[in-house]
Amino acid sequence: MKQEIEDRNYLKKQLMFQGGMAPSQVDCQEYEELLKILSAKSREDRPMNAGDAHKKLAMLMGGG
């Protein structure tokens, strides 16, 4: 339990100092939703599904 509290406090600290959020904004958010948001990756950084990878490879090989 102590670790979870420390994790939440650290997350709030990061959001306030690096994310520019006010403490009242941070307290109104759902913790799990904030974790999902913070761990979100750009489309380029996400793994490709097999179909898209095959299409991209075919285009690179000139099979378009």
PyMOL Python script that loads the backbone (N, CA, C, O; Angstrom):
from pymol import cmd

cmd.read_pdbstr("""\
ATOM      1  N   MET A   1       0.819  -1.202   0.000  1.00  0.00           N
ATOM      2  CA  MET A   1       0.000   0.000   0.000  1.00  0.00           C
ATOM      3  C   MET A   1       0.861   1.264   0.000  1.00  0.00           C
ATOM      4  O   MET A   1       0.549   2.244  -0.677  1.00  0.00           O
ATOM      5  N   LYS A   2       1.946   1.222   0.769  1.00  0.00           N
ATOM      6  CA  LYS A   2       2.829   2.384   0.833  1.00  0.00           C
ATOM      7  C   LYS A   2       3.441   2.679  -0.537  1.00  0.00           C
ATOM      8  O   LYS A   2       3.610   3.840  -0.908  1.00  0.00           O
ATOM      9  N   GLN A   3       3.772   1.626  -1.284  1.00  0.00           N
ATOM     10  CA  GLN A   3       4.338   1.820  -2.620  1.00  0.00           C
ATOM     11  C   GLN A   3       3.336   2.493  -3.560  1.00  0.00           C
ATOM     12  O   GLN A   3       3.706   3.364  -4.347  1.00  0.00           O
ATOM     13  N   GLU A   4       2.079   2.091  -3.477  1.00  0.00           N
ATOM     14  CA  GLU A   4       1.045   2.693  -4.322  1.00  0.00           C
ATOM     15  C   GLU A   4       0.878   4.176  -4.019  1.00  0.00           C
ATOM     16  O   GLU A   4       0.730   4.991  -4.930  1.00  0.00           O
ATOM     17  N   ILE A   5       0.903   4.516  -2.754  1.00  0.00           N
ATOM     18  CA  ILE A   5       0.784   5.926  -2.366  1.00  0.00           C
ATOM     19  C   ILE A   5       1.969   6.715  -2.905  1.00  0.00           C
ATOM     20  O   ILE A   5       1.801   7.810  -3.441  1.00  0.00           O
ATOM     21  N   GLU A   6       3.157   6.161  -2.764  1.00  0.00           N
ATOM     22  CA  GLU A   6       4.361   6.823  -3.275  1.00  0.00           C
ATOM     23  C   GLU A   6       4.303   6.955  -4.800  1.00  0.00           C
ATOM     24  O   GLU A   6       4.701   7.979  -5.354  1.00  0.00           O
ATOM     25  N   ASP A   7       3.800   5.904  -5.480  1.00  0.00           N
ATOM     26  CA  ASP A   7       3.644   5.958  -6.940  1.00  0.00           C
ATOM     27  C   ASP A   7       2.694   7.078  -7.349  1.00  0.00           C
ATOM     28  O   ASP A   7       2.970   7.821  -8.290  1.00  0.00           O
ATOM     29  N   ARG A   8       1.593   7.194  -6.651  1.00  0.00           N
ATOM     30  CA  ARG A   8       0.624   8.255  -6.969  1.00  0.00           C
ATOM     31  C   ARG A   8       1.215   9.634  -6.722  1.00  0.00           C
ATOM     32  O   ARG A   8       1.028  10.551  -7.521  1.00  0.00           O
ATOM     33  N   ASN A   9       1.925   9.775  -5.619  1.00  0.00           N
ATOM     34  CA  ASN A   9       2.550  11.066  -5.332  1.00  0.00           C
ATOM     35  C   ASN A   9       3.595  11.424  -6.376  1.00  0.00           C
ATOM     36  O   ASN A   9       3.693  12.579  -6.790  1.00  0.00           O
ATOM     37  N   TYR A  10       4.372  10.440  -6.801  1.00  0.00           N
ATOM     38  CA  TYR A  10       5.384  10.688  -7.832  1.00  0.00           C
ATOM     39  C   TYR A  10       4.711  11.073  -9.149  1.00  0.00           C
ATOM     40  O   TYR A  10       5.170  11.981  -9.843  1.00  0.00           O
ATOM     41  N   LEU A  11       3.631  10.387  -9.488  1.00  0.00           N
ATOM     42  CA  LEU A  11       2.901  10.709 -10.704  1.00  0.00           C
ATOM     43  C   LEU A  11       2.374  12.139 -10.648  1.00  0.00           C
ATOM     44  O   LEU A  11       2.488  12.885 -11.621  1.00  0.00           O
ATOM     45  N   LYS A  12       1.804  12.517  -9.524  1.00  0.00           N
ATOM     46  CA  LYS A  12       1.302  13.888  -9.363  1.00  0.00           C
ATOM     47  C   LYS A  12       2.435  14.900  -9.519  1.00  0.00           C
ATOM     48  O   LYS A  12       2.268  15.941 -10.155  1.00  0.00           O
ATOM     49  N   LYS A  13       3.571  14.586  -8.940  1.00  0.00           N
ATOM     50  CA  LYS A  13       4.734  15.477  -9.048  1.00  0.00           C
ATOM     51  C   LYS A  13       5.137  15.645 -10.510  1.00  0.00           C
ATOM     52  O   LYS A  13       5.390  16.761 -10.963  1.00  0.00           O
ATOM     53  N   GLN A  14       5.196  14.540 -11.243  1.00  0.00           N
ATOM     54  CA  GLN A  14       5.568  14.600 -12.656  1.00  0.00           C
ATOM     55  C   GLN A  14       4.558  15.428 -13.452  1.00  0.00           C
ATOM     56  O   GLN A  14       4.935  16.253 -14.284  1.00  0.00           O
ATOM     57  N   LEU A  15       3.283  15.200 -13.189  1.00  0.00           N
ATOM     58  CA  LEU A  15       2.251  15.937 -13.919  1.00  0.00           C
ATOM     59  C   LEU A  15       2.282  17.424 -13.621  1.00  0.00           C
ATOM     60  O   LEU A  15       2.035  18.248 -14.502  1.00  0.00           O
ATOM     61  N   MET A  16       2.583  17.764 -12.385  1.00  0.00           N
ATOM     62  CA  MET A  16       2.613  19.181 -12.014  1.00  0.00           C
ATOM     63  C   MET A  16       3.846  19.878 -12.577  1.00  0.00           C
ATOM     64  O   MET A  16       3.741  20.972 -13.132  1.00  0.00           O
ATOM     65  N   PHE A  17       5.007  19.257 -12.441  1.00  0.00           N
ATOM     66  CA  PHE A  17       6.239  19.938 -12.838  1.00  0.00           C
ATOM     67  C   PHE A  17       6.571  19.780 -14.316  1.00  0.00           C
ATOM     68  O   PHE A  17       7.082  20.712 -14.936  1.00  0.00           O
ATOM     69  N   GLN A  18       6.290  18.619 -14.885  1.00  0.00           N
ATOM     70  CA  GLN A  18       6.628  18.414 -16.290  1.00  0.00           C
ATOM     71  C   GLN A  18       5.423  18.574 -17.206  1.00  0.00           C
ATOM     72  O   GLN A  18       5.569  18.927 -18.376  1.00  0.00           O
ATOM     73  N   GLY A  19       4.242  18.315 -16.675  1.00  0.00           N
ATOM     74  CA  GLY A  19       3.041  18.398 -17.486  1.00  0.00           C
ATOM     75  C   GLY A  19       2.302  19.707 -17.373  1.00  0.00           C
ATOM     76  O   GLY A  19       1.366  19.960 -18.131  1.00  0.00           O
ATOM     77  N   GLY A  20       2.711  20.552 -16.429  1.00  0.00           N
ATOM     78  CA  GLY A  20       2.081  21.851 -16.277  1.00  0.00           C
ATOM     79  C   GLY A  20       0.669  21.806 -15.719  1.00  0.00           C
ATOM     80  O   GLY A  20      -0.102  22.746 -15.915  1.00  0.00           O
ATOM     81  N   MET A  21       0.319  20.736 -15.033  1.00  0.00           N
ATOM     82  CA  MET A  21      -1.015  20.624 -14.458  1.00  0.00           C
ATOM     83  C   MET A  21      -1.032  21.195 -13.052  1.00  0.00           C
ATOM     84  O   MET A  21      -0.057  21.076 -12.310  1.00  0.00           O
ATOM     85  N   ALA A  22      -2.144  21.813 -12.693  1.00  0.00           N
ATOM     86  CA  ALA A  22      -2.331  22.310 -11.327  1.00  0.00           C
ATOM     87  C   ALA A  22      -2.671  21.142 -10.414  1.00  0.00           C
ATOM     88  O   ALA A  22      -3.259  20.160 -10.866  1.00  0.00           O
ATOM     89  N   PRO A  23      -2.310  21.231  -9.132  1.00  0.00           N
ATOM     90  CA  PRO A  23      -2.635  20.142  -8.198  1.00  0.00           C
ATOM     91  C   PRO A  23      -4.116  19.779  -8.186  1.00  0.00           C
ATOM     92  O   PRO A  23      -4.459  18.603  -8.060  1.00  0.00           O
ATOM     93  N   SER A  24      -4.987  20.752  -8.314  1.00  0.00           N
ATOM     94  CA  SER A  24      -6.426  20.459  -8.314  1.00  0.00           C
ATOM     95  C   SER A  24      -6.823  19.645  -9.546  1.00  0.00           C
ATOM     96  O   SER A  24      -7.718  18.804  -9.469  1.00  0.00           O
ATOM     97  N   GLN A  25      -6.164  19.890 -10.683  1.00  0.00           N
ATOM     98  CA  GLN A  25      -6.443  19.108 -11.885  1.00  0.00           C
ATOM     99  C   GLN A  25      -5.991  17.666 -11.705  1.00  0.00           C
ATOM    100  O   GLN A  25      -6.684  16.731 -12.108  1.00  0.00           O
ATOM    101  N   VAL A  26      -4.834  17.498 -11.101  1.00  0.00           N
ATOM    102  CA  VAL A  26      -4.285  16.159 -10.898  1.00  0.00           C
ATOM    103  C   VAL A  26      -5.184  15.358  -9.967  1.00  0.00           C
ATOM    104  O   VAL A  26      -5.440  14.180 -10.219  1.00  0.00           O
ATOM    105  N   ASP A  27      -5.663  15.975  -8.902  1.00  0.00           N
ATOM    106  CA  ASP A  27      -6.497  15.275  -7.928  1.00  0.00           C
ATOM    107  C   ASP A  27      -7.853  14.873  -8.494  1.00  0.00           C
ATOM    108  O   ASP A  27      -8.475  13.941  -7.985  1.00  0.00           O
ATOM    109  N   CYS A  28      -8.317  15.544  -9.517  1.00  0.00           N
ATOM    110  CA  CYS A  28      -9.620  15.231 -10.102  1.00  0.00           C
ATOM    111  C   CYS A  28      -9.548  14.085 -11.109  1.00  0.00           C
ATOM    112  O   CYS A  28     -10.588  13.596 -11.552  1.00  0.00           O
ATOM    113  N   GLN A  29      -8.372  13.657 -11.472  1.00  0.00           N
ATOM    114  CA  GLN A  29      -8.207  12.624 -12.490  1.00  0.00           C
ATOM    115  C   GLN A  29      -8.191  11.234 -11.870  1.00  0.00           C
ATOM    116  O   GLN A  29      -7.827  11.058 -10.708  1.00  0.00           O
ATOM    117  N   GLU A  30      -8.591  10.256 -12.663  1.00  0.00           N
ATOM    118  CA  GLU A  30      -8.513   8.865 -12.248  1.00  0.00           C
ATOM    119  C   GLU A  30      -7.075   8.391 -12.433  1.00  0.00           C
ATOM    120  O   GLU A  30      -6.475   8.599 -13.487  1.00  0.00           O
ATOM    121  N   TYR A  31      -6.538   7.764 -11.416  1.00  0.00           N
ATOM    122  CA  TYR A  31      -5.143   7.325 -11.425  1.00  0.00           C
ATOM    123  C   TYR A  31      -4.858   6.365 -12.578  1.00  0.00           C
ATOM    124  O   TYR A  31      -3.869   6.531 -13.292  1.00  0.00           O
ATOM    125  N   GLU A  32      -5.718   5.362 -12.763  1.00  0.00           N
ATOM    126  CA  GLU A  32      -5.488   4.375 -13.820  1.00  0.00           C
ATOM    127  C   GLU A  32      -5.534   5.016 -15.205  1.00  0.00           C
ATOM    128  O   GLU A  32      -4.756   4.661 -16.090  1.00  0.00           O
ATOM    129  N   GLU A  33      -6.447   5.957 -15.380  1.00  0.00           N
ATOM    130  CA  GLU A  33      -6.549   6.652 -16.669  1.00  0.00           C
ATOM    131  C   GLU A  33      -5.297   7.487 -16.923  1.00  0.00           C
ATOM    132  O   GLU A  33      -4.812   7.551 -18.052  1.00  0.00           O
ATOM    133  N   LEU A  34      -4.774   8.126 -15.882  1.00  0.00           N
ATOM    134  CA  LEU A  34      -3.545   8.906 -16.038  1.00  0.00           C
ATOM    135  C   LEU A  34      -2.376   7.994 -16.425  1.00  0.00           C
ATOM    136  O   LEU A  34      -1.539   8.370 -17.247  1.00  0.00           O
ATOM    137  N   LEU A  35      -2.321   6.811 -15.840  1.00  0.00           N
ATOM    138  CA  LEU A  35      -1.251   5.878 -16.195  1.00  0.00           C
ATOM    139  C   LEU A  35      -1.352   5.462 -17.657  1.00  0.00           C
ATOM    140  O   LEU A  35      -0.336   5.357 -18.345  1.00  0.00           O
ATOM    141  N   LYS A  36      -2.554   5.228 -18.129  1.00  0.00           N
ATOM    142  CA  LYS A  36      -2.752   4.877 -19.544  1.00  0.00           C
ATOM    143  C   LYS A  36      -2.302   6.024 -20.442  1.00  0.00           C
ATOM    144  O   LYS A  36      -1.635   5.810 -21.454  1.00  0.00           O
ATOM    145  N   ILE A  37      -2.671   7.227 -20.063  1.00  0.00           N
ATOM    146  CA  ILE A  37      -2.309   8.396 -20.861  1.00  0.00           C
ATOM    147  C   ILE A  37      -0.799   8.577 -20.903  1.00  0.00           C
ATOM    148  O   ILE A  37      -0.227   8.825 -21.965  1.00  0.00           O
ATOM    149  N   LEU A  38      -0.155   8.454 -19.747  1.00  0.00           N
ATOM    150  CA  LEU A  38       1.289   8.657 -19.681  1.00  0.00           C
ATOM    151  C   LEU A  38       2.067   7.568 -20.414  1.00  0.00           C
ATOM    152  O   LEU A  38       3.175   7.815 -20.889  1.00  0.00           O
ATOM    153  N   SER A  39       1.506   6.383 -20.508  1.00  0.00           N
ATOM    154  CA  SER A  39       2.225   5.300 -21.188  1.00  0.00           C
ATOM    155  C   SER A  39       1.866   5.194 -22.665  1.00  0.00           C
ATOM    156  O   SER A  39       2.389   4.326 -23.365  1.00  0.00           O
ATOM    157  N   ALA A  40       0.985   6.061 -23.149  1.00  0.00           N
ATOM    158  CA  ALA A  40       0.592   6.031 -24.554  1.00  0.00           C
ATOM    159  C   ALA A  40       1.786   6.340 -25.459  1.00  0.00           C
ATOM    160  O   ALA A  40       2.629   7.180 -25.144  1.00  0.00           O
ATOM    161  N   LYS A  41       1.832   5.647 -26.574  1.00  0.00           N
ATOM    162  CA  LYS A  41       2.921   5.830 -27.542  1.00  0.00           C
ATOM    163  C   LYS A  41       2.371   6.414 -28.831  1.00  0.00           C
ATOM    164  O   LYS A  41       1.203   6.218 -29.168  1.00  0.00           O
ATOM    165  N   SER A  42       3.214   7.124 -29.538  1.00  0.00           N
ATOM    166  CA  SER A  42       2.796   7.643 -30.838  1.00  0.00           C
ATOM    167  C   SER A  42       2.596   6.468 -31.785  1.00  0.00           C
ATOM    168  O   SER A  42       3.095   5.370 -31.537  1.00  0.00           O
ATOM    169  N   ARG A  43       1.879   6.697 -32.846  1.00  0.00           N
ATOM    170  CA  ARG A  43       1.592   5.623 -33.807  1.00  0.00           C
ATOM    171  C   ARG A  43       2.885   5.004 -34.351  1.00  0.00           C
ATOM    172  O   ARG A  43       2.952   3.796 -34.578  1.00  0.00           O
ATOM    173  N   GLU A  44       3.909   5.839 -34.557  1.00  0.00           N
ATOM    174  CA  GLU A  44       5.176   5.347 -35.090  1.00  0.00           C
ATOM    175  C   GLU A  44       5.909   4.447 -34.097  1.00  0.00           C
ATOM    176  O   GLU A  44       6.685   3.580 -34.497  1.00  0.00           O
ATOM    177  N   ASP A  45       5.664   4.651 -32.809  1.00  0.00           N
ATOM    178  CA  ASP A  45       6.346   3.870 -31.777  1.00  0.00           C
ATOM    179  C   ASP A  45       5.596   2.598 -31.380  1.00  0.00           C
ATOM    180  O   ASP A  45       6.120   1.773 -30.631  1.00  0.00           O
ATOM    181  N   ARG A  46       4.367   2.439 -31.884  1.00  0.00           N
ATOM    182  CA  ARG A  46       3.581   1.246 -31.550  1.00  0.00           C
ATOM    183  C   ARG A  46       3.938   0.100 -32.491  1.00  0.00           C
ATOM    184  O   ARG A  46       4.310   0.336 -33.641  1.00  0.00           O
ATOM    185  N   PRO A  47       3.827  -1.137 -32.014  1.00  0.00           N
ATOM    186  CA  PRO A  47       4.073  -2.269 -32.906  1.00  0.00           C
ATOM    187  C   PRO A  47       3.022  -2.316 -34.009  1.00  0.00           C
ATOM    188  O   PRO A  47       1.861  -1.970 -33.792  1.00  0.00           O
ATOM    189  N   MET A  48       3.443  -2.747 -35.191  1.00  0.00           N
ATOM    190  CA  MET A  48       2.539  -2.865 -36.325  1.00  0.00           C
ATOM    191  C   MET A  48       1.858  -4.223 -36.297  1.00  0.00           C
ATOM    192  O   MET A  48       2.445  -5.211 -35.857  1.00  0.00           O
ATOM    193  N   ASN A  49       0.612  -4.268 -36.770  1.00  0.00           N
ATOM    194  CA  ASN A  49      -0.014  -5.581 -36.900  1.00  0.00           C
ATOM    195  C   ASN A  49       0.557  -6.256 -38.149  1.00  0.00           C
ATOM    196  O   ASN A  49       1.170  -5.595 -38.987  1.00  0.00           O
ATOM    197  N   ALA A  50       0.361  -7.538 -38.270  1.00  0.00           N
ATOM    198  CA  ALA A  50       0.979  -8.323 -39.346  1.00  0.00           C
ATOM    199  C   ALA A  50       0.559  -7.829 -40.729  1.00  0.00           C
ATOM    200  O   ALA A  50       1.392  -7.749 -41.632  1.00  0.00           O
ATOM    201  N   GLY A  51      -0.707  -7.500 -40.907  1.00  0.00           N
ATOM    202  CA  GLY A  51      -1.191  -7.040 -42.205  1.00  0.00           C
ATOM    203  C   GLY A  51      -0.528  -5.742 -42.643  1.00  0.00           C
ATOM    204  O   GLY A  51      -0.107  -5.614 -43.793  1.00  0.00           O
ATOM    205  N   ASP A  52      -0.434  -4.776 -41.729  1.00  0.00           N
ATOM    206  CA  ASP A  52       0.203  -3.502 -42.059  1.00  0.00           C
ATOM    207  C   ASP A  52       1.698  -3.679 -42.320  1.00  0.00           C
ATOM    208  O   ASP A  52       2.258  -3.035 -43.207  1.00  0.00           O
ATOM    209  N   ALA A  53       2.335  -4.547 -41.552  1.00  0.00           N
ATOM    210  CA  ALA A  53       3.767  -4.801 -41.754  1.00  0.00           C
ATOM    211  C   ALA A  53       4.000  -5.415 -43.124  1.00  0.00           C
ATOM    212  O   ALA A  53       4.953  -5.058 -43.816  1.00  0.00           O
ATOM    213  N   HIS A  54       3.133  -6.337 -43.514  1.00  0.00           N
ATOM    214  CA  HIS A  54       3.274  -6.984 -44.818  1.00  0.00           C
ATOM    215  C   HIS A  54       3.092  -5.961 -45.947  1.00  0.00           C
ATOM    216  O   HIS A  54       3.846  -5.971 -46.920  1.00  0.00           O
ATOM    217  N   LYS A  55       2.102  -5.088 -45.818  1.00  0.00           N
ATOM    218  CA  LYS A  55       1.867  -4.050 -46.830  1.00  0.00           C
ATOM    219  C   LYS A  55       3.070  -3.117 -46.936  1.00  0.00           C
ATOM    220  O   LYS A  55       3.499  -2.775 -48.038  1.00  0.00           O
ATOM    221  N   LYS A  56       3.613  -2.707 -45.795  1.00  0.00           N
ATOM    222  CA  LYS A  56       4.755  -1.804 -45.803  1.00  0.00           C
ATOM    223  C   LYS A  56       5.972  -2.471 -46.431  1.00  0.00           C
ATOM    224  O   LYS A  56       6.690  -1.851 -47.216  1.00  0.00           O
ATOM    225  N   LEU A  57       6.198  -3.716 -46.091  1.00  0.00           N
ATOM    226  CA  LEU A  57       7.318  -4.454 -46.668  1.00  0.00           C
ATOM    227  C   LEU A  57       7.146  -4.624 -48.168  1.00  0.00           C
ATOM    228  O   LEU A  57       8.109  -4.489 -48.922  1.00  0.00           O
ATOM    229  N   ALA A  58       5.919  -4.922 -48.612  1.00  0.00           N
ATOM    230  CA  ALA A  58       5.652  -5.083 -50.045  1.00  0.00           C
ATOM    231  C   ALA A  58       5.923  -3.772 -50.780  1.00  0.00           C
ATOM    232  O   ALA A  58       6.468  -3.782 -51.883  1.00  0.00           O
ATOM    233  N   MET A  59       5.549  -2.648 -50.178  1.00  0.00           N
ATOM    234  CA  MET A  59       5.796  -1.349 -50.814  1.00  0.00           C
ATOM    235  C   MET A  59       7.292  -1.069 -50.903  1.00  0.00           C
ATOM    236  O   MET A  59       7.770  -0.550 -51.912  1.00  0.00           O
ATOM    237  N   LEU A  60       8.035  -1.414 -49.841  1.00  0.00           N
ATOM    238  CA  LEU A  60       9.470  -1.192 -49.839  1.00  0.00           C
ATOM    239  C   LEU A  60      10.183  -2.058 -50.871  1.00  0.00           C
ATOM    240  O   LEU A  60      11.215  -1.667 -51.417  1.00  0.00           O
ATOM    241  N   MET A  61       9.628  -3.227 -51.129  1.00  0.00           N
ATOM    242  CA  MET A  61      10.237  -4.150 -52.088  1.00  0.00           C
ATOM    243  C   MET A  61       9.760  -3.883 -53.504  1.00  0.00           C
ATOM    244  O   MET A  61      10.168  -4.572 -54.439  1.00  0.00           O
ATOM    245  N   GLY A  62       8.894  -2.882 -53.670  1.00  0.00           N
ATOM    246  CA  GLY A  62       8.442  -2.510 -55.009  1.00  0.00           C
ATOM    247  C   GLY A  62       7.218  -3.282 -55.478  1.00  0.00           C
ATOM    248  O   GLY A  62       6.843  -3.206 -56.648  1.00  0.00           O
ATOM    249  N   GLY A  63       6.602  -4.017 -54.579  1.00  0.00           N
ATOM    250  CA  GLY A  63       5.427  -4.807 -54.961  1.00  0.00           C
ATOM    251  C   GLY A  63       4.127  -4.088 -54.799  1.00  0.00           C
ATOM    252  O   GLY A  63       3.080  -4.606 -55.186  1.00  0.00           O
ATOM    253  N   GLY A  64       4.164  -2.870 -54.220  1.00  0.00           N
ATOM    254  CA  GLY A  64       3.081  -1.970 -54.014  1.00  0.00           C
ATOM    255  C   GLY A  64       1.767  -2.524 -53.793  1.00  0.00           C
ATOM    256  O   GLY A  64       0.805  -1.778 -53.611  1.00  0.00           O
TER     257      GLY A  64
END
""", "prot")
cmd.dss("prot")
cmd.show_as("cartoon", "prot")
cmd.util.cbc("prot")
cmd.orient("prot")
